[in-house]
Amino acid sequence: QMELEALRSIYEGDLCFRELSPVSFQYRIGESGDPKAFLIEVSWPETYPQTAPVISMDAFFNNTISSAIKQSILDKLMVEVEANLGTAMTYTLFEYAKDNKEVFMENQPVNTVTSVSNNISTGTPDVPPSKKKEKKEQLSKTQKRKLADKTDNKGELPRGWNWVDVIK
């Protein structure tokens, strides 16, 4: 099967792609941990590509996606299938799903109960609020030199540097 060889070489090393059998393939659309990621499975009947491949979203991976969304994704994929009947289309279907992931999943409520959100609460935030203030503005070399002139070697300003000169 030429298409099989092509798929193997195109998706070699692609962790989203899985060959379940020489006529059945899974592709994960979206990064692992993306609440809107989904898995499509394409299987080839004996008469493929003259007849449509079987596209399924029954994978356990999709169990948080509403059946209405799954059905609408399958419907859109079937339109692509009709347009490509008679040609090797598995790659086309996977790429089509990738390109349209946002559209496919726009009505999918992001399920906050899934394990995905747990990492957010347990993980430490990148920048604790207290740290933010410490970032100094970038100074030019001359500004730094001026600052160095005013300060002693420890970077401490001499006592009274900012006193108002009352004498004048």
Salt bridges, closest charged atoms under 4 A:
GLU5 OE2 - ARG8 NH1 3.51
GLU19 OE2 - ARG8 NH2 2.72
ASP34 OD2 - LYS101 NZ 2.68
GLU95 OE2 - LYS98 NZ 3.15
GLU102 OE2 - LYS101 NZ 3.32
